[in-house]
Amino acid sequence: MSRLQGERVFPGGNGACDSIIRIELITHFHRHPGMECTPERMAEAIGRDRLRVEAQLKKLVQLRILQERARGKEVYYRYLPPVSVSFRKREEKDATRANDAAMGMS
């Protein structure tokens, strides 16, 4: 899959440039904890094409490195600090139990 940007075509795959953009994004968010940013502002901050940055932000959301939040018409991204796998599993169990209790299934 490719995207047309101006007169250039960008591959939609996981090339070396995409990996570099992901590293730059993670580094930027790590250096600015608590920051929430739109794809446009992130592209400006790291000096990259907005469409490529947006695609990599979405990839980082899939990898649970970033969180995506919609506010009105804008989409914001923020860094999710790493947590242990056991903590995530415990958190998911607690959420499931709370949901079951709320639905009267306990």
DSSP file (Angstrom, degrees, kcal/mol; ACC not computed):
  #  RESIDUE AA STRUCTURE BP1 BP2  ACC     N-H-->O    O-->H-N    N-H-->O    O-->H-N    TCO  KAPPA ALPHA  PHI   PSI    X-CA   Y-CA   Z-CA
    1    1 A M              0   0    0      0, 0.0    11,-3.2     0, 0.0     2,-0.3   0.000 360.0 360.0 360.0 136.7    0.0    0.0    0.0
    2    2 A S  E     -A   11   0A   0      9,-0.3     2,-0.4    10,-0.1     7,-0.0  -0.876 360.0-144.1-128.3 161.9    1.3    3.5   -0.9
    3    3 A R  E     -A   10   0A   0      7,-2.4     7,-3.0    -2,-0.3     2,-0.6  -0.975  14.4-134.0-125.4 141.0    0.3    7.0   -0.2
    4    4 A L  E     +A    9   0A   0     -2,-0.4     2,-0.5     5,-0.2     5,-0.2  -0.838  23.5 177.7 -94.8 125.0    0.7   10.0   -2.5
    5    5 A Q  E >   -A    8   0A   0      3,-3.2     3,-2.5    -2,-0.6     2,-0.4  -0.939  67.2 -49.7-127.6 106.6    2.1   13.1   -0.9
    6    6 A G  T 3  S-     0   0    0     -2,-0.5    -2,-0.0     1,-0.3     0, 0.0  -0.549 120.8 -29.1  64.3-122.0    2.6   15.9   -3.4
    7    7 A E  T 3  S+     0   0    0     -2,-0.4     2,-0.3    -3,-0.1    -1,-0.3   0.281 123.0  92.6-107.3   8.6    4.4   14.2   -6.2
    8    8 A R  E <   -A    5   0A   0     -3,-2.5    -3,-3.2     2,-0.0     2,-0.5  -0.784  64.4-144.3-103.5 147.5    6.2   11.6   -4.0
    9    9 A V  E     -A    4   0A   0     -2,-0.3    -5,-0.2    -5,-0.2    -2,-0.0  -0.951  12.3-160.1-110.9 125.9    4.9    8.2   -3.2
   10   10 A F  E     -A    3   0A   0     -7,-3.0    -7,-2.4    -2,-0.5     2,-0.1  -0.897  18.8-125.6-105.3 130.3    5.5    6.8    0.3
   11   11 A P  E     -A    2   0A   0      0, 0.0    -9,-0.3     0, 0.0     4,-0.1  -0.455   9.8-141.3 -68.6 146.9    5.4    3.1    0.9
   12   12 A G  S    S+     0   0    0    -11,-3.2   -10,-0.1    -2,-0.1    -2,-0.0   0.347  70.0  99.0 -88.7   7.0    3.0    2.1    3.7
   13   13 A G  S    S-     0   0    0    -12,-0.2     2,-0.5     1,-0.1     5,-0.0   0.138  89.7 -87.3 -83.4-162.8    5.3   -0.6    5.0
   14   14 A N        +     0   0    0      4,-0.1    -1,-0.1     3,-0.0    -2,-0.1  -0.489  61.3 161.4-108.0  58.9    7.9   -0.9    7.7
   15   15 A G     >  -     0   0    0     -2,-0.5     4,-1.8    -4,-0.1     5,-0.2  -0.099  57.2 -94.6 -72.5 176.1   11.0    0.5    6.0
   16   16 A A  H  > S+     0   0    0      1,-0.2     4,-2.2     2,-0.2     5,-0.2   0.868 125.3  55.7 -60.3 -38.0   14.1    1.8    7.7
   17   17 A C  H  > S+     0   0    0      1,-0.2     4,-2.4     2,-0.2    -1,-0.2   0.899 105.6  51.7 -63.8 -39.7   12.8    5.3    7.6
   18   18 A D  H  > S+     0   0    0      1,-0.2     4,-2.3     2,-0.2    -1,-0.2   0.899 108.9  50.6 -63.7 -39.9    9.6    4.3    9.4
   19   19 A S  H  X S+     0   0    0     -4,-1.8     4,-2.2     2,-0.2    -1,-0.2   0.899 110.0  50.1 -63.5 -40.3   11.7    2.7   12.1
   20   20 A I  H  X S+     0   0    0     -4,-2.2     4,-2.6     2,-0.2    -2,-0.2   0.906 109.5  51.0 -64.8 -41.6   13.7    5.9   12.5
   21   21 A I  H  X S+     0   0    0     -4,-2.4     4,-2.6     2,-0.2    -2,-0.2   0.921 109.4  50.7 -62.6 -43.0   10.6    8.0   12.7
   22   22 A R  H  X S+     0   0    0     -4,-2.3     4,-2.7     1,-0.2     5,-0.2   0.915 110.8  49.0 -61.0 -42.2    9.2    5.7   15.5
   23   23 A I  H  X S+     0   0    0     -4,-2.2     4,-2.6     1,-0.2    -2,-0.2   0.921 111.4  49.4 -62.5 -43.8   12.5    6.0   17.4
   24   24 A E  H  X S+     0   0    0     -4,-2.6     4,-2.4     2,-0.2    -2,-0.2   0.897 112.1  48.8 -62.4 -40.2   12.4    9.8   17.0
   25   25 A L  H  X S+     0   0    0     -4,-2.6     4,-2.6     2,-0.2     5,-0.2   0.943 112.4  46.6 -65.3 -48.1    8.8    9.9   18.3
   26   26 A I  H  X S+     0   0    0     -4,-2.7     4,-2.7     1,-0.2    -2,-0.2   0.920 113.5  49.8 -59.8 -43.8    9.4    7.7   21.3
   27   27 A T  H  X S+     0   0    0     -4,-2.6     4,-2.2    -5,-0.2    -1,-0.2   0.920 111.1  48.9 -61.6 -44.7   12.5    9.7   22.1
   28   28 A H  H  X S+     0   0    0     -4,-2.4     4,-1.0     1,-0.2    -2,-0.2   0.930 114.2  44.7 -63.0 -46.1   10.6   13.0   21.9
   29   29 A F  H  < S+     0   0    0     -4,-2.6     3,-0.4     1,-0.2     6,-0.3   0.892 112.2  52.8 -65.4 -38.8    7.7   11.7   24.1
   30   30 A H  H  < S+     0   0    0     -4,-2.7    -1,-0.2    -5,-0.2    -2,-0.2   0.877 109.3  49.0 -64.4 -37.4   10.2   10.2   26.6
   31   31 A R  H  < S+     0   0    0     -4,-2.2    -1,-0.2     1,-0.3    -2,-0.2   0.695 117.2  43.1 -74.6 -18.6   12.0   13.6   26.9
   32   32 A H  S >< S-     0   0    0     -4,-1.0     3,-1.8    -3,-0.4    -1,-0.3  -0.589  82.9-167.2-126.4  68.6    8.7   15.4   27.4
   33   33 A P  T 3  S+     0   0    0      0, 0.0     3,-0.1     0, 0.0    -3,-0.1  -0.264  73.5  22.1 -60.4 141.9    6.7   13.3   29.8
   34   34 A G  T 3  S+     0   0    0      1,-0.3     2,-0.2    45,-0.2    -4,-0.1   0.330  89.2 139.1  85.0  -8.0    3.0   14.2   30.1
   35   35 A M    <   -     0   0    0     -3,-1.8    44,-0.6    -6,-0.3     2,-0.4  -0.477  35.4-163.8 -71.4 137.5    3.1   16.0   26.7
   36   36 A E  E     +B   78   0B   0     -2,-0.2     2,-0.3    42,-0.1    42,-0.2  -0.985  17.7 175.1-119.1 135.4    0.0   15.4   24.5
   37   37 A C  E     -B   77   0B   0     40,-2.1    40,-2.4    -2,-0.4    -2,-0.0  -0.984  29.3-125.1-145.8 148.7    0.5   16.4   20.8
   38   38 A T     >  -     0   0    0     -2,-0.3     4,-2.3    38,-0.2     5,-0.2  -0.495  37.5-109.0 -83.5 161.3   -1.3   16.3   17.5
   39   39 A P  H  > S+     0   0    0      0, 0.0     4,-2.5     0, 0.0     5,-0.2   0.878 119.1  55.5 -57.8 -37.1    0.3   14.6   14.5
   40   40 A E  H  > S+     0   0    0      1,-0.2     4,-1.9     2,-0.2     5,-0.1   0.931 109.9  43.9 -62.2 -46.1    0.9   18.0   12.9
   41   41 A R  H  > S+     0   0    0      2,-0.2     4,-2.5     1,-0.2    -1,-0.2   0.871 113.1  51.5 -68.8 -36.3    2.8   19.4   15.9
   42   42 A M  H  X S+     0   0    0     -4,-2.3     4,-2.3     2,-0.2     5,-0.2   0.913 107.9  52.6 -66.0 -41.1    4.8   16.2   16.2
   43   43 A A  H  X>S+     0   0    0     -4,-2.5     5,-2.0     1,-0.2     4,-1.1   0.916 112.3  45.7 -60.3 -42.8    5.8   16.3   12.6
   44   44 A E  H  <5S+     0   0    0     -4,-1.9     3,-0.3     3,-0.2    -1,-0.2   0.917 110.9  53.8 -63.5 -43.4    7.0   19.9   13.1
   45   45 A A  H  <5S+     0   0    0     -4,-2.5    -2,-0.2     1,-0.2    -1,-0.2   0.859 119.9  30.7 -63.3 -37.5    8.8   19.0   16.3
   46   46 A I  H  <5S-     0   0    0     -4,-2.3    -1,-0.2    -5,-0.1    -2,-0.2   0.453 107.8-119.1-103.6  -0.1   10.8   16.2   14.7
   47   47 A G  T  <5 +     0   0    0     -4,-1.1     2,-0.3    -3,-0.3    -3,-0.2   0.887  67.7 128.7  69.9  40.6   11.1   17.7   11.2
   48   48 A R      < -     0   0    0     -5,-2.0    -1,-0.2    -6,-0.2     2,-0.1  -0.806  67.4 -80.1-125.1 166.1    9.2   14.9    9.3
   49   49 A D     >  -     0   0    0     -2,-0.3     4,-2.4     1,-0.1     5,-0.2  -0.428  37.3-132.9 -65.2 133.9    6.3   14.6    6.9
   50   50 A R  H  > S+     0   0    0      1,-0.2     4,-2.9     2,-0.2     5,-0.2   0.880 102.7  51.9 -59.4 -43.1    3.0   14.7    8.7
   51   51 A L  H  > S+     0   0    0      1,-0.2     4,-2.0     2,-0.2    -1,-0.2   0.897 112.2  45.6 -64.2 -39.7    1.5   11.7    6.9
   52   52 A R  H  > S+     0   0    0      2,-0.2     4,-2.0     1,-0.2    -1,-0.2   0.909 113.8  49.4 -68.5 -41.0    4.4    9.5    7.8
   53   53 A V  H  X S+     0   0    0     -4,-2.4     4,-2.4     1,-0.2    -2,-0.2   0.927 110.2  50.8 -63.0 -45.0    4.4   10.7   11.4
   54   54 A E  H  X S+     0   0    0     -4,-2.9     4,-2.1     1,-0.2    -1,-0.2   0.905 109.2  50.9 -60.5 -42.3    0.7   10.1   11.7
   55   55 A A  H  X S+     0   0    0     -4,-2.0     4,-1.6     1,-0.2    -1,-0.2   0.898 112.7  46.0 -62.1 -40.4    1.1    6.5   10.4
   56   56 A Q  H  X S+     0   0    0     -4,-2.0     4,-2.2     2,-0.2    -2,-0.2   0.816 107.9  56.3 -75.8 -29.9    3.9    5.8   12.9
   57   57 A L  H  X S+     0   0    0     -4,-2.4     4,-1.6     2,-0.2    -1,-0.2   0.926 108.3  48.7 -62.5 -43.4    1.9    7.4   15.8
   58   58 A K  H  X S+     0   0    0     -4,-2.1     4,-2.0     1,-0.2    -2,-0.2   0.879 109.3  52.5 -63.6 -38.1   -0.9    4.9   15.0
   59   59 A K  H  X S+     0   0    0     -4,-1.6     4,-1.7     1,-0.2    -1,-0.2   0.903 107.7  51.3 -63.3 -41.0    1.6    2.0   14.9
   60   60 A L  H  <>S+     0   0    0     -4,-2.2     5,-3.0     1,-0.2     6,-1.5   0.793 106.9  54.1 -68.3 -28.1    2.9    3.1   18.3
   61   61 A V  H ><5S+     0   0    0     -4,-1.6     3,-1.6     4,-0.2    -1,-0.2   0.921 107.2  50.9 -67.7 -44.1   -0.7    3.1   19.6
   62   62 A Q  H 3<5S+     0   0    0     -4,-2.0    -2,-0.2     1,-0.3    -1,-0.2   0.852 109.6  50.6 -59.9 -34.6   -1.0   -0.5   18.3
   63   63 A L  T 3<5S-     0   0    0     -4,-1.7    -1,-0.3    -5,-0.1    -2,-0.2   0.413 115.2-119.7 -83.5   1.6    2.2   -1.4   20.2
   64   64 A R  T < 5S+     0   0    0     -3,-1.6    -3,-0.2     2,-0.2    -2,-0.1   0.817  84.9 114.4  60.8  34.9    0.8    0.2   23.4
   65   65 A I  S   <S+     0   0    0     -5,-3.0    15,-2.8     1,-0.2     2,-0.3   0.730  78.1  30.8 -97.8 -32.7    3.6    2.7   23.5
   66   66 A L  E    S-C   79   0B   0     -6,-1.5     2,-0.4    13,-0.2    13,-0.2  -0.849  72.7-137.5-121.5 160.5    1.3    5.7   22.9
   67   67 A Q  E     -C   78   0B   0     11,-3.0    11,-2.0    -2,-0.3     2,-0.4  -0.952  14.5-145.5-116.8 140.1   -2.3    6.5   23.8
   68   68 A E  E     +C   77   0B   0     -2,-0.4     2,-0.4     9,-0.2     9,-0.2  -0.897  18.4 179.3-108.2 132.0   -4.6    8.1   21.3
   69   69 A R  E     -C   76   0B   0      7,-2.9     7,-3.5    -2,-0.4     2,-0.5  -0.998  18.6-143.7-133.9 133.0   -7.3   10.6   22.5
   70   70 A A  E     -C   75   0B   0     -2,-0.4     2,-0.4     5,-0.2     5,-0.2  -0.815  16.1-179.6 -94.9 132.7   -9.9   12.5   20.5
   71   71 A R  E >   -C   74   0B   0      3,-3.1     3,-1.9    -2,-0.5     2,-0.3  -0.915  66.1 -52.0-130.1 104.2  -10.8   16.0   21.6
   72   72 A G  T 3  S-     0   0    0     -2,-0.4     0, 0.0     1,-0.3     0, 0.0  -0.522 120.9 -22.5  65.5-127.0  -13.3   17.5   19.3
   73   73 A K  T 3  S+     0   0    0     -2,-0.3     2,-0.3    -3,-0.1    -1,-0.3   0.547 123.2  88.8 -91.2  -8.7  -12.0   17.2   15.8
   74   74 A E  E <   - C   0  71B   0     -3,-1.9    -3,-3.1   -36,-0.0     2,-0.5  -0.650  64.1-147.9 -93.8 146.6   -8.3   16.8   16.9
   75   75 A V  E     - C   0  70B   0     -2,-0.3     2,-0.3    -5,-0.2    -5,-0.2  -0.960  16.5-164.7-112.0 129.6   -6.6   13.6   17.8
   76   76 A Y  E     - C   0  69B   0     -7,-3.5    -7,-2.9    -2,-0.5     2,-0.4  -0.858   4.1-154.9-115.3 149.0   -3.9   13.8   20.5
   77   77 A Y  E     -BC  37  68B   0    -40,-2.4   -40,-2.1    -2,-0.3     2,-0.3  -0.940  11.9-179.8-122.5 144.6   -1.2   11.3   21.3
   78   78 A R  E     -BC  36  67B   0    -11,-2.0   -11,-3.0    -2,-0.4     2,-0.2  -0.983  31.6-101.2-142.8 155.9    0.6   10.8   24.6
   79   79 A Y  E     - C   0  66B   0    -44,-0.6   -13,-0.2    -2,-0.3   -45,-0.2  -0.517  23.4-149.8 -76.8 135.9    3.4    8.5   25.9
   80   80 A L        -     0   0    0    -15,-2.8     3,-0.1    -2,-0.2    -1,-0.0  -0.935  22.4-129.5-104.1 111.9    2.4    5.5   28.0
   81   81 A P        -     0   0    0      0, 0.0     2,-0.0     0, 0.0   -15,-0.0  -0.275  35.0 -95.5 -58.7 146.4    5.2    4.7   30.5
   82   82 A P        -     0   0    0      0, 0.0     2,-0.3     0, 0.0   -17,-0.1  -0.347  44.2-174.5 -66.2 142.3    6.2    1.0   30.4
   83   83 A V        -     0   0    0     -3,-0.1    -3,-0.0    -2,-0.0     2,-0.0  -0.916  32.7 -90.9-130.1 160.2    4.7   -1.3   33.0
   84   84 A S     >  -     0   0    0     -2,-0.3     4,-2.0     1,-0.1     5,-0.1  -0.326  30.4-121.5 -70.0 154.5    5.4   -4.9   33.7
   85   85 A V  H  > S+     0   0    0      1,-0.2     4,-2.5     2,-0.2     5,-0.2   0.891 113.9  54.8 -62.0 -40.9    3.4   -7.6   31.9
   86   86 A S  H  > S+     0   0    0      1,-0.2     4,-2.3     2,-0.2    -1,-0.2   0.877 106.7  51.4 -63.1 -36.6    2.2   -9.0   35.3
   87   87 A F  H  > S+     0   0    0      2,-0.2     4,-2.6     1,-0.2    -1,-0.2   0.925 110.3  48.6 -64.3 -44.5    0.9   -5.5   36.2
   88   88 A R  H  X S+     0   0    0     -4,-2.0     4,-2.6     2,-0.2    -2,-0.2   0.918 111.7  49.3 -61.2 -44.0   -1.0   -5.3   33.0
   89   89 A K  H  X S+     0   0    0     -4,-2.5     4,-2.4     2,-0.2    -1,-0.2   0.914 112.2  47.9 -62.9 -42.4   -2.5   -8.7   33.4
   90   90 A R  H  X S+     0   0    0     -4,-2.3     4,-2.5     2,-0.2    -1,-0.2   0.909 111.7  50.6 -63.3 -41.9   -3.5   -7.9   37.0
   91   91 A E  H  X S+     0   0    0     -4,-2.6     4,-2.1     1,-0.2    -2,-0.2   0.903 110.7  48.9 -62.1 -42.4   -5.0   -4.6   35.8
   92   92 A E  H  X S+     0   0    0     -4,-2.6     4,-2.2     2,-0.2    -2,-0.2   0.892 110.9  50.3 -65.8 -40.0   -7.0   -6.4   33.0
   93   93 A K  H  X S+     0   0    0     -4,-2.4     4,-2.7     2,-0.2    -2,-0.2   0.926 110.8  49.4 -62.2 -45.2   -8.3   -9.0   35.6
   94   94 A D  H  X S+     0   0    0     -4,-2.5     4,-2.4     1,-0.2    -2,-0.2   0.900 111.4  49.1 -61.5 -41.1   -9.4   -6.3   37.9
   95   95 A A  H  X S+     0   0    0     -4,-2.1     4,-2.2     2,-0.2    -1,-0.2   0.894 111.4  49.5 -65.5 -40.1  -11.2   -4.5   35.1
   96   96 A T  H  X S+     0   0    0     -4,-2.2     4,-2.7     2,-0.2    -2,-0.2   0.920 111.8  48.4 -65.0 -44.1  -12.9   -7.7   34.0
   97   97 A R  H  X S+     0   0    0     -4,-2.7     4,-2.6     2,-0.2    -2,-0.2   0.914 112.1  48.9 -62.1 -43.2  -14.1   -8.4   37.6
   98   98 A A  H  X S+     0   0    0     -4,-2.4     4,-2.2     2,-0.2    -1,-0.2   0.897 112.4  48.6 -63.8 -40.2  -15.4   -4.9   38.0
   99   99 A N  H  X S+     0   0    0     -4,-2.2     4,-1.5     2,-0.2    -2,-0.2   0.916 112.1  48.5 -65.7 -43.7  -17.2   -5.1   34.7
  100  100 A D  H  <>S+     0   0    0     -4,-2.7     5,-3.5     1,-0.2     6,-0.4   0.901 111.8  49.7 -62.6 -41.5  -18.7   -8.5   35.7
  101  101 A A  H ><5S+     0   0    0     -4,-2.6     3,-1.2     1,-0.2    -1,-0.2   0.891 108.8  52.4 -64.7 -39.9  -19.8   -7.1   39.1
  102  102 A A  H 3<5S+     0   0    0     -4,-2.2    -1,-0.2     1,-0.3    -2,-0.2   0.808 111.3  47.0 -66.3 -28.9  -21.4   -4.1   37.4
  103  103 A M  T 3<5S-     0   0    0     -4,-1.5    -1,-0.3    -5,-0.1    -2,-0.2   0.379 118.3-112.5 -93.4   4.2  -23.4   -6.4   35.1
  104  104 A G  T < 5S+     0   0    0     -3,-1.2    -3,-0.2    -4,-0.2    -2,-0.1   0.789  81.9 123.2  72.8  28.9  -24.4   -8.7   38.1
  105  105 A M      <       0   0    0     -5,-3.5    -4,-0.2     1,-0.2    -5,-0.1   0.216 360.0 360.0-105.8  14.3  -22.3  -11.6   36.9
  106  106 A S              0   0    0     -6,-0.4    -1,-0.2    -5,-0.2    -5,-0.1   0.511 360.0 360.0 -79.8 360.0  -20.2  -12.2   40.0
